[in-house]
C-alpha cells in the first residue's frame, strides 16, 4: 500500500497532546478502512449519545 503525506493542524493545549493525538490518528488510519473512519467521524460529529457511550466504555 502506498503512503501519502499531509500537513495538518491539530488543536491541543500542549505540543505533547498534539503528538499523542496524531499518533492515535495514525493508528486508527492504519487499522480502519476509509469507510469505517468516515462512519466513525460522522457518529462523533452528529451523535453525542453514542460518543458518550463509547467514551464511557473506553473509560475516558
N, C-alpha and C positions, 0 to 999 in steps of 0.2 A: 504494500500500500504506500502511496506517495505521502509525503509530509508537506504541509503548507504553513508558512509563517504569516503571522498577523501582528500588527501593533494595536493594542487595545488599552483603554484606561480602566482601572479597577478602583472603585470608590472604597476607601479604607482610611481609618484614623492614622494608622502607622504603616510603614512600608512592610514590616513583618506580617501584618494582617493581609496586605495585598499579595504578598508572596504565598501565603497559605491558601488564599482564595484561588490564585492562578494554578497552584499545584493540584488542588482539588478539582478544578475545572478540567485540567488536562487529563486527570484520571477518568472523570466522567466521559469526556470526549473519546477516550480510547476504549472504553468498555461498553458504551451505548451507541446505538445507531443514530443517524440524524433524525429519523422519525421518532425514536424514543426520547431523544433530547428535546425535540420540538414539543412533544406532548408534555413532558415534564415542565418545561418553561411555561407552557400555556396554563397548566394547573397552578403553578406557583404564582403566576401573574393574575389569574382570574378566580381562583377558588381558595380563599383564606381558610376555610374549614378543613379541607383536605391537607393543606400545607401545615396547619397547626397540628393535625393528627400525625402527620409524618414526622414533624419535629418532636412531638411527644414520644412517638415510637422509637426515634433515634436517641432520645434522652438529651435533647438540646432545647 
